[in-house]
Structure formats: structure tokens, C-alpha cells
Amino acid sequence: MEHIAIDLGSRESQICVRDVAGAIVEERRVPTARLGSHLSRRKPGRVIVETCAEAFEIADRALACGHEVRVVPATLVKSLGVGARGIKTDQRDARTLSEVSTRVDLPSVHVPSAKARDRKALCNSRQTLLISRTTMTNYVRGYLRRHAITLGPRNPSRFVERARVALLAHPLGLPSHIERVLSIIEALNTQIESADAELAEIAEGDEVCQRLMTVPGVGPVVALRFVAAIDEHQRFSSSHDLMSYLGLTPGENSSSQRKRRTGITKAGAADVRAVLVQGAWSAMRSKTKDPMACWALRIAERRNKQVAAVALARKIAGILYALWKNGTRYEPRRAALPPQDVTATSEATTNA
């Protein structure tokens, strides 16, 4: 079997092919856009690429041509010798990856499906719009504060209207540069509403998302983010593994006789972790009688609300995993169980 290492670039990529014995049989530069046709002309082998923007697209093309694929984490390649001794070139990187592949079955990150990548792109587009709106809104609020103007409660849908009314009533009036920003905020509001409607339609049409949205605090954005990031629940043997993957489990910094637990690791998909925490806050505020929210509120009394929100986000992640795995819907009577027991109880009830 050939080992085909590709150092990917935006325009051109460097290829190094070795045979089973480790000898280099081919080296060349190929336009990245033509890698699919190049791989289709080769007999099935193992394709090795490093994680980057183009990695999953090239992985799809290689799989379609019958090749094995290893998408090596960027955090791992340095330990394999890429960029050793401060010398890093495309040719050396491709040679190193191909040489290591002949000796070791390199680990690969999960290659998400096309559907998962499309859904993640939709959520990221919406997030980009929200960030842009927040940046511009904060700029206008800062301008208003410099002139001692306060708008009162925050309401994104009415912010532009209130800002215009407040400025027009002020002796300075409404400056043209602020009006330009307010006009863009209006356009962003329209686009965000359109994005929300599209995500809601996709979630309503997906059977898994429908079941996940029965959990308090979980709406279309949380459900789609979660499903897009996990892609295949079979990748995880338990809910705890999934919580760890999302960076929601406590870390540890221990050595010798010193034992110290730290905050959550924050490893994995930060965007999914963020929406899960937002969902937890929503459940704690609006579903106060739900057993899951009551459990979190008791933690808030002992510790603080921030700790409770993260603990509830971890519990929600475990519940979502159990619902997806077992094909069930949310049942409040199970929600007060500790996070690690959610999947086991759900499985026991299903088997019974």
C-alpha cells in the first residue's frame, strides 16, 4: 500500500508518495483544486493530511477514490518531526508525514459528514452576523454614553429605533456616521431573522433535532450545533466521553502528593460549549420548576450561578447524548440524576 502524504496549501500542495518499504516513489507539486483528479488516477493507498481549512474537502475526494484517509491533528504533527530543528518546508513536511505513516498507523480526527459541515457553516454564518451586530451596537452605545444618553433595557429589535429617537431629541442631533451604523444594524437584524428562520426550518425537519429540542433550554441553534459537532453519536462510548470531548469536565493539575482539581478543561468545540451554557442559563431562568433546573438552582445556592450554569450545561450534554442514542424524548423525572447516570438509566429503561 502506498503512503500518500499531502502538505496542503491554498493554491498548490506538495505530495510525497512512499511504498511499503518506505522508499520515495514520487514527489511533485499539484494545484490543490486538482488533487481529486490526481488521487483518482492512483491505486488505493493511505492519504495523510494535516488538519487545515482544506483538509476535510480533500479527505472526501480521497475517500471517493477508494483511499484510506488520515487527517492528523495539527497539535500532533510537531511531535512527529514536522518543523524539527526550525526547518520547515512543504517538501520536508510531506516527506515527514509519509515516512511516519510507513511506521505508525497515524491517528485521525473524525471526518464530519457533508451535512454536518453544512449545518456548522450555517450556524457559523449566523454567529458572524450576531458578532457584527454586537460590535456595532456597542459602538453606538458608547457614543450615546459620551453624551450622557441612556436607552434603558437592552432589546436588539428596538435598539435602532430607540437610538434614533434619543439622538434626534438631543441638541447634537443624529450624526451621519451614526446613521450609517444604525442602517447596517437594521440590515443585520433582517439577516439574523432570516438565518433564525432557516435554522428553525432545518431543525423542525430533522427527527433527531426534534427530540433534542424537548429538553428545556434547547432550541434550534443548540440542537443543530450539537448534532453538527457530534455528527455520529456512536463515536462516544458514554455520555462522560462526550462531555469530555466538549470540554465540560473538570481538569486536574496533580503532581506527587499534591492533588488539585481545576475548572472545566474547555477542550473541543468552543461554539457548542458556549450555546450549551446559554441554554443552561435559559433553562434556569424560564423553567424553574423543571427538576433539571431545580437541581442547578440548588447548586447555585451552594456555589454560585456561573458554576451552576456550567454544571447544567454538562448535564444537558449528557441528556442530549442519551436521547439521541436511545431514540427517546426528554422526561423530567430522569433529569435530576447526576450527569454520569443519565445514559445508564435511559438504557436500562429502554431495555426494560
C-alpha positions as CSV (number, residue, x, y, z in Angstrom):
1,M,0.0,0.0,0.0
2,E,1.3,3.4,-0.9
3,H,1.5,6.2,1.7
4,I,0.5,9.5,0.1
5,A,1.3,12.5,2.3
6,I,0.0,15.8,1.1
7,D,1.1,19.2,2.6
8,L,-2.0,21.2,1.7
9,G,-1.8,24.8,0.5
10,S,-4.5,27.2,-0.6
11,R,-3.2,27.2,-4.2
12,E,-0.7,24.4,-4.5
13,S,0.0,21.3,-2.4
14,Q,3.2,19.2,-2.1
15,I,2.8,15.4,-2.5
16,C,5.2,12.7,-1.3
17,V,4.5,9.1,-2.0
18,R,6.3,6.2,-0.4
19,D,6.0,2.5,-1.0
20,V,5.5,-0.1,1.8
21,A,9.3,-0.3,2.3
22,G,9.4,3.5,2.9
23,A,11.2,4.4,-0.3
24,I,10.0,7.6,-2.0
25,V,8.4,6.8,-5.4
26,E,7.1,10.2,-6.3
27,E,7.3,13.8,-5.3
28,R,5.5,16.7,-7.0
29,R,3.5,19.9,-6.6
30,V,-0.1,19.8,-7.7
31,P,-2.7,22.6,-7.8
32,T,-4.9,22.0,-4.7
33,A,-8.1,22.2,-6.9
34,R,-6.8,19.3,-9.0
35,L,-5.9,16.9,-6.1
36,G,-9.1,15.0,-6.6
37,S,-8.3,14.1,-10.2
38,H,-4.7,13.3,-9.3
39,L,-5.8,10.9,-6.5
40,S,-8.4,9.2,-8.8
41,R,-5.5,8.1,-11.1
42,R,-3.6,6.4,-8.3
43,K,-4.2,2.9,-6.9
44,P,-5.9,2.8,-3.5
45,G,-3.5,3.8,-0.7
46,R,-3.4,5.8,2.5
47,V,-3.7,9.5,2.2
48,I,-2.3,11.6,5.1
49,V,-3.1,15.3,5.5
50,E,-2.8,17.7,8.4
51,T,-5.9,19.5,9.7
52,C,-6.5,22.8,8.0
53,A,-9.2,24.6,6.1
54,E,-9.0,22.3,3.0
55,A,-8.4,19.0,4.9
56,F,-12.0,17.7,5.0
57,E,-12.7,18.5,1.4
58,I,-9.6,16.7,0.2
59,A,-10.5,13.8,2.6
60,D,-13.9,13.5,0.9
61,R,-12.3,13.4,-2.5
62,A,-9.7,10.8,-1.4
63,L,-12.4,8.6,0.2
64,A,-14.5,8.8,-3.0
65,C,-11.4,7.5,-4.9
66,G,-11.1,4.4,-2.6
67,H,-8.2,5.6,-0.5
68,E,-7.8,5.3,3.3
69,V,-7.6,8.8,4.9
70,R,-5.8,10.0,8.0
71,V,-6.5,13.7,8.9
72,V,-3.7,14.2,11.5
73,P,-4.4,16.8,14.3
74,A,-2.2,19.9,13.9
75,T,-1.3,19.6,17.6
76,L,0.3,16.2,16.9
77,V,2.4,16.8,13.8
78,K,5.2,18.7,15.6
79,S,5.8,15.7,17.8
80,L,6.1,13.6,14.6
81,G,9.0,15.7,13.4
82,V,7.3,18.3,11.3
83,G,9.3,21.6,11.5
84,A,12.1,19.9,13.6
85,R,15.2,22.0,14.2
86,G,13.5,25.1,13.0
87,I,13.5,23.9,9.4
88,K,10.0,23.8,7.8
89,T,9.2,23.5,4.1
90,D,6.4,21.9,2.2
91,Q,8.6,19.2,0.8
92,R,10.1,18.3,4.3
93,D,6.6,18.3,5.9
94,A,5.2,15.9,3.2
95,R,8.3,13.7,3.5
96,T,8.0,13.5,7.3
97,L,4.3,12.6,7.3
98,S,4.7,9.9,4.6
99,E,7.7,8.4,6.4
100,V,5.9,8.3,9.8
101,S,2.9,6.7,8.1
102,T,5.0,3.8,6.9
103,R,6.0,3.0,10.5
104,V,2.9,4.0,12.5
105,D,-0.9,3.8,11.9
106,L,-1.4,7.6,12.5
107,P,-4.5,8.6,14.4
108,S,-7.1,10.7,12.6
109,V,-9.6,13.2,13.7
110,H,-13.2,12.5,12.8
111,V,-14.1,13.5,9.3
112,P,-17.5,15.1,9.6
113,S,-20.2,14.3,7.0
114,A,-21.1,16.9,4.4
115,K,-24.4,17.5,6.1
116,A,-22.7,18.2,9.5
117,R,-20.3,20.6,7.8
118,D,-23.1,22.4,6.0
119,R,-25.0,22.8,9.3
120,K,-22.0,24.1,11.1
121,A,-21.4,26.6,8.3
122,L,-25.0,27.9,8.7
123,C,-24.6,28.3,12.4
124,N,-21.2,30.0,12.0
125,S,-22.7,32.4,9.5
126,R,-25.4,33.4,12.0
127,Q,-22.8,33.8,14.7
128,T,-20.8,36.1,12.5
129,L,-23.9,38.3,11.9
130,L,-24.5,38.4,15.7
131,I,-20.9,39.3,16.4
132,S,-21.1,42.1,13.8
133,R,-24.3,43.4,15.3
134,T,-23.0,43.3,18.8
135,T,-19.8,45.2,17.8
136,M,-21.8,48.0,16.1
137,T,-24.4,48.2,18.8
138,N,-21.7,48.6,21.5
139,Y,-20.1,51.3,19.4
140,V,-23.4,53.3,19.2
141,R,-24.0,52.8,22.9
142,G,-20.5,54.1,23.7
143,Y,-21.2,57.2,21.6
144,L,-24.5,57.7,23.4
145,R,-22.9,57.4,26.8
146,R,-20.3,60.0,25.9
147,H,-23.3,62.4,25.6
148,A,-25.0,61.1,28.7
149,I,-27.8,59.3,26.8
150,T,-29.1,56.1,28.2
151,L,-31.5,53.8,26.3
152,G,-32.7,51.6,29.1
153,P,-33.4,47.9,28.8
154,R,-31.5,46.0,26.1
155,N,-33.7,44.9,23.2
156,P,-31.8,44.3,19.9
157,S,-35.0,44.5,17.8
158,R,-35.8,48.0,19.1
159,F,-32.3,49.4,19.6
160,V,-32.1,51.3,16.3
161,E,-35.5,52.9,16.8
162,R,-34.6,54.0,20.4
163,A,-31.2,55.3,19.4
164,R,-32.6,57.4,16.6
165,V,-35.3,58.9,18.8
166,A,-32.9,59.6,21.6
167,L,-30.3,61.3,19.3
168,L,-32.9,63.3,17.4
169,A,-34.2,64.7,20.7
170,H,-30.6,65.7,21.7
171,P,-29.2,69.1,20.7
172,L,-26.4,67.4,18.7
173,G,-29.0,65.6,16.5
174,L,-28.3,62.4,14.6
175,P,-24.8,62.5,13.0
176,S,-24.5,60.9,9.6
177,H,-21.7,58.5,10.7
178,I,-24.0,57.1,13.4
179,E,-26.9,56.9,11.0
180,R,-24.7,54.7,8.7
181,V,-24.0,52.3,11.5
182,L,-27.7,52.2,12.5
183,S,-28.7,51.4,8.9
184,I,-26.2,48.5,8.9
185,I,-27.6,47.2,12.2
186,E,-31.1,47.3,10.7
187,A,-29.8,45.2,7.7
188,L,-28.1,42.8,10.1
189,N,-31.4,42.4,12.1
190,T,-33.2,41.3,8.9
191,Q,-30.4,38.8,8.0
192,I,-30.4,37.4,11.5
193,E,-34.1,36.9,11.4
194,S,-33.8,35.1,8.1
195,A,-31.0,32.9,9.5
196,D,-33.0,32.0,12.6
197,A,-36.0,31.1,10.3
198,E,-33.8,28.9,8.2
199,L,-32.2,27.1,11.2
200,A,-35.6,26.6,12.7
201,E,-36.9,25.0,9.5
202,I,-34.0,22.7,9.3
203,A,-34.3,21.7,12.9
204,E,-38.1,21.0,12.6
205,G,-37.4,18.8,9.6
206,D,-34.8,16.7,11.4
207,E,-36.1,13.9,13.6
208,V,-33.1,13.9,16.0
209,C,-33.2,17.7,16.5
210,Q,-37.0,17.5,17.2
211,R,-36.3,15.1,20.1
212,L,-33.4,17.1,21.4
213,M,-35.5,20.2,21.5
214,T,-37.8,18.7,24.0
215,V,-35.1,19.4,26.6
216,P,-35.5,22.8,28.5
217,G,-33.2,25.4,27.1
218,V,-32.5,23.6,23.9
219,G,-33.8,25.4,20.7
220,P,-32.9,25.0,17.0
221,V,-29.5,26.7,17.4
222,V,-28.4,24.5,20.3
223,A,-29.8,21.3,18.7
224,L,-28.1,22.0,15.3
225,R,-24.8,23.0,16.8
226,F,-24.8,19.8,18.9
227,V,-25.8,17.5,16.1
228,A,-23.3,19.1,13.7
229,A,-20.4,18.8,16.1
230,I,-21.1,15.2,17.2
231,D,-22.2,14.0,13.8
232,E,-22.2,10.3,14.9
233,H,-23.1,9.5,18.5
234,Q,-21.5,6.1,18.0
235,R,-18.1,7.7,18.3
236,F,-18.6,8.0,22.1
237,S,-19.0,5.0,24.4
238,S,-20.6,7.1,27.1
239,S,-22.0,10.4,28.0
240,H,-18.9,11.2,30.0
241,D,-16.7,10.7,27.0
242,L,-18.9,13.2,25.1
243,M,-18.8,15.7,28.0
244,S,-15.0,15.4,28.0
245,Y,-14.9,15.9,24.2
246,L,-16.8,19.1,24.6
247,G,-14.5,20.3,27.4
248,L,-17.2,20.3,30.0
249,T,-15.5,18.0,32.5
250,P,-13.2,19.2,35.4
251,G,-9.5,19.3,34.7
252,E,-6.7,18.2,37.1
253,N,-3.3,19.5,37.9
254,S,-1.7,17.0,40.3
255,S,1.9,16.0,40.9
256,S,3.4,13.7,43.5
257,Q,1.5,14.3,46.8
258,R,-0.3,17.4,45.5
259,K,-3.9,16.7,44.2
260,R,-5.7,19.6,42.6
261,R,-8.9,19.7,40.6
262,T,-9.3,22.6,38.2
263,G,-12.2,24.2,36.3
264,I,-13.5,22.6,33.1
265,T,-10.9,21.8,30.5
266,K,-12.5,23.9,27.8
267,A,-11.2,21.4,25.2
268,G,-13.0,20.7,22.0
269,A,-15.7,22.7,20.2
270,A,-16.0,26.1,22.0
271,D,-19.0,27.1,19.9
272,V,-21.0,24.1,21.1
273,R,-19.9,24.6,24.7
274,A,-21.0,28.3,24.5
275,V,-24.5,27.5,23.2
276,L,-25.0,24.7,25.8
277,V,-24.1,27.2,28.6
278,Q,-26.5,29.7,27.1
279,G,-29.2,27.0,27.0
280,A,-28.5,26.3,30.7
281,W,-29.0,29.9,31.6
282,S,-32.3,29.9,29.7
283,A,-33.5,26.8,31.5
284,M,-32.5,28.2,34.9
285,R,-34.4,31.5,34.2
286,S,-37.5,30.2,32.4
287,K,-38.0,26.6,33.6
288,T,-37.6,27.0,37.3
289,K,-40.0,24.2,38.1
290,D,-38.3,21.6,35.9
291,P,-36.3,19.0,38.0
292,M,-33.2,19.7,36.0
293,A,-33.4,23.4,36.6
294,C,-34.2,22.9,40.2
295,W,-31.0,20.7,40.5
296,A,-29.0,23.5,39.0
297,L,-30.6,26.2,41.2
298,R,-29.6,24.2,44.3
299,I,-26.0,24.2,43.1
300,A,-26.3,28.0,42.6
301,E,-27.3,28.3,46.3
302,R,-24.3,26.4,47.5
303,R,-21.8,27.8,45.0
304,N,-22.8,30.5,42.5
305,K,-24.9,30.8,39.4
306,Q,-21.9,30.6,37.0
307,V,-20.9,27.2,38.4
308,A,-24.5,26.1,38.3
309,A,-24.9,27.1,34.6
310,V,-21.8,25.2,33.6
311,A,-22.9,22.1,35.6
312,L,-26.3,22.3,34.0
313,A,-24.7,22.6,30.5
314,R,-22.7,19.4,31.2
315,K,-25.9,17.7,32.3
316,I,-27.8,18.9,29.2
317,A,-25.0,17.5,27.0
318,G,-25.3,14.1,28.7
319,I,-29.1,14.1,28.3
320,L,-28.9,15.1,24.6
321,Y,-26.5,12.2,24.1
322,A,-28.9,9.8,25.8
323,L,-31.9,11.0,23.8
324,W,-30.0,10.7,20.5
325,K,-28.6,7.3,21.3
326,N,-31.8,5.7,22.6
327,G,-34.3,7.4,20.3
328,T,-36.3,8.8,23.3
329,R,-37.6,12.2,24.3
330,Y,-37.0,14.2,27.4
331,E,-38.6,13.0,30.6
332,P,-38.3,15.4,33.6
333,R,-38.3,12.6,36.2
334,R,-34.9,11.4,35.0
335,A,-33.4,14.9,34.7
336,A,-32.4,15.3,38.4
337,L,-30.0,12.3,38.2
338,P,-26.2,13.1,38.3
339,P,-24.8,13.6,34.7
340,Q,-22.9,10.3,34.6
341,D,-26.1,8.3,35.4
342,V,-28.3,9.8,32.7
343,T,-27.3,7.4,29.8
344,A,-27.2,4.3,32.0
345,T,-30.7,5.0,33.4
346,S,-32.1,5.7,29.9
347,E,-30.5,2.5,28.6
348,A,-32.0,0.5,31.5
349,T,-35.5,1.9,30.9
350,T,-35.2,1.2,27.2
351,N,-34.1,-2.4,27.7
352,A,-36.8,-3.0,30.2
